[in-house]
């Protein structure tokens, strides 16, 4: 099997390694042979020959696509330019792609959607409902029509890209997932997070502006009682469909 390519932009080792472990585990991938990670925040994207890969996965990020250009770091500008260039080929070839959280902004901006802070959601679990298209989609059809998922994002899709198919929605965020062409997916919710994963994540990003730092204990208490079992099915279905 050709490996999947994970593009990461998390500078914190604990968050980056936790993300890799979770995507491999929930995707049923051997972390040594079936998934390879490139940490874009650490250095330039090396040449990518899509024929070497089963699919491309973009993980979450502290970056926000909708931030004003003057507020973005040189690293963020470089990462965005590299991802944009890669997406030119990915979209042209309708190559398997899954973007989790930051992937919404990355794919959404590339395809002409409007990404801003209108529909940001605090850290926690929300109820997500599949659209009719989501219930019929080969990746999302593995999910129940309504399920709980973990979110925590400052920006989201306000206007979907032209031609994009909205697959899932929540009361506070109308676009929780969308598809471009047949094989490019983006989720606003986190398909890689279970309760331990989210607890570890909020501890790392306590001071990143997702919640007041002094409320860390409250946030952990709230998420610890959540039952979030279904979102990882997206990763499993994506891998099953596109592994080659």
N, C-alpha and C positions, 0 to 999 in steps of 0.2 A: 504494500500500500504506500502511496505517496503521502508524505506528512502534510499536516495543516500548518500554515504560517500564522503565528500569533504576533501581532504588532502591538507592543506595549509602550505606554508613555508615563508610567508611574516611577517617579524618582526614588521613592521609598522602597527599599529591598523587601521588607515584610509584605507590603501591599502587592508589589509586583510578583513575588514568589507565591503568595496566596492565590492571586488571580490565575497564574499558570497552573498551579496544582488543582484548583477547582474546575477550570475548563477541561483539563485532561481527565479528571475523575468523572465529571458529569457527562463528558463526551465519550467516555469509554475508551480513551486514548492512552497508549503507552507513552509516558512522559519522556522516555529516552529515545523513542524511535518514531513516534507517530505525530508529534507536535514539536515545532521548533519556534523559539521566541527570538524576536529582535526588539531590543529596548531602544526605541527611537530617541528618548530623552538623553541617552548616553552617547549617541553618535549618529552620523548620517545613515540613512537607509541604504544598504548595499544593493547592487543590481538584483532584480527579482525577475526570474523567468517563470511565468505562471505555469508553464508546462511541467515544472518540477513539483507542483503542489496540488493537493486535493482541493484546497480552498483557503481563503484568507479570513482571519478573524481579527477584528480590532477591539481591544478591551477598553475599559473605562479610563478616565483621565481626570486630573485636576484642571486641565485646560477647558476653556469654554470658547466654542467657535464664535459666539456672538459678542465677545468682548471687543471694545474699540481697538483698532489696530495699534494705537499708540500705547495701550496698556499691555499688549502682548510682549513676551520676552523674545529675544532673538531665537531661542530654542523653539518656542511655540511657532514662530513664523516659519522656521525651517521645516518642522514636523508637518505643518499644514501644507506647505508647498510639496513636500515629498508624498504625502498621502493623496493630494490632489492629482499629482502626476501618475501615481499608481492607479488611482480610480479611473483615470482616462482609459486605460487599457482594460481594467476589470469590467467597466460598464460596456465598453465597445464589444468585448467578448462574452458578455453576460456570464462572467466567471463567478463561481460560488463565493459569496461574501457574507459575513455576519458581523455586524457592528453592535456592540453592547454599550448602551448609554452614550459614551462619546461617539460611537458609531452613528448615532442619529444625527448629531451635528455634522460629522464628517461627510456622510453620504448625502444628508439633506442639503447642505450648502452646495456641494458639488453638483447636485441635480436641480438646483434652482429653487429649493424650498426656503421658507422664512423661519429662521431659528432665532428666538429671543427669550426673554425672561417672563413672558406672559403666563406660562403654564409650569413654572418650576414647582417642585413638590418637596416637602421636608422628608428627612430620613424616616423610613418606616415601611409598613406594609399597606398596600392599597388593593382594592378589588378591581381586577382587570376583566373586561368582557371582550370576547372575540366578535369581530364583525362577521357578516355572512361570508365575505371573502376569506376571512381568517379561518372560519370553520371548514372551508373547502380547500385551504392551502395545504400542500403536501407536508410542510414542516410544522405548521401550527395546528393542523387537524389532530395531532397527538394530545393536545391540551383539552381540558374540559371547557365548555362554553364560557364559564366564569371561574376565575381562580384568583388567589392572592399572590402578590409578588412584592419584592422589596424594591424600593425606589429611594432616591435622594439625589436631586439634580437642580441646578440653578437655572438651566435653560431647557427648552423643549421646542418641538415643532409647533409653530402657530399656523403656518400654511404649508401643506404637504407639497413636495415637488410635483411639477406637472407630470401626469401619467402614473404617479406612484399609487399603489394600492394600500389603503389603510387596513391593517389586519387586526388591531386591538386598540381598545380605548379604556380610559378610567374616568371617574367623575371629575377629577381635577386636572386631567391631561388628555385632551381628545385624541392624540396620536401616541399610543404606547408602542406601536410597532407598525412598520410599513415594508412593502416590497417594491423594488424597482426591477423592471423587466421580469424575468422568470426566476432568477437565482440570486438576487442581491437583497439581503435582509438587514433591517436595523431595528433594535428594540430599545425603548426608553427604560424599561425595567431591567433588572439585572438577572439574566438567566443563570449566572454562575454563583449566586449567593444563597447560602442557607443561613440559619441563625448564627452558628459559630463564625462563618465567614463575614457576616455583616458586623458582628461585634468586633472582630479584629479590624475590620475596615474603619469603623467609626473611631476606634482608639487611635489609629494612625492619623486620621484626618480631623482630629478634634479641633484643631485651630485653623481649619480651611474655610470656615464661613458657612458650613452647612447647618450649624446650630450653635448657640452660645456655648463656649467651652465648659462653663460650669454646669451645663445640663447633660453632660456625658452620661452620668449615672441614670438619669431619667430616660434618656434615649435607649440605653441598654436594657433597662427594665421593660420598656414598651416593646422592643423587638424580640426580647427573649420569649415572650408568651405567644408570639405569632406562629401560625402553622402555614409554612410556605414550602410546599412539596412539588408543585407542578412546573414552575419555570424552567428547571434544569432539563425538562423534556425537550425544550427547544434545542439545546446543545446536542442531546442524544439523537434527535431526529435529523438535525443538520449534518452531523457526522455520518449517520447511516445512509442518508440520501446521496452524499457527495464523495464519500471515500472511494478512491479509485487506485 
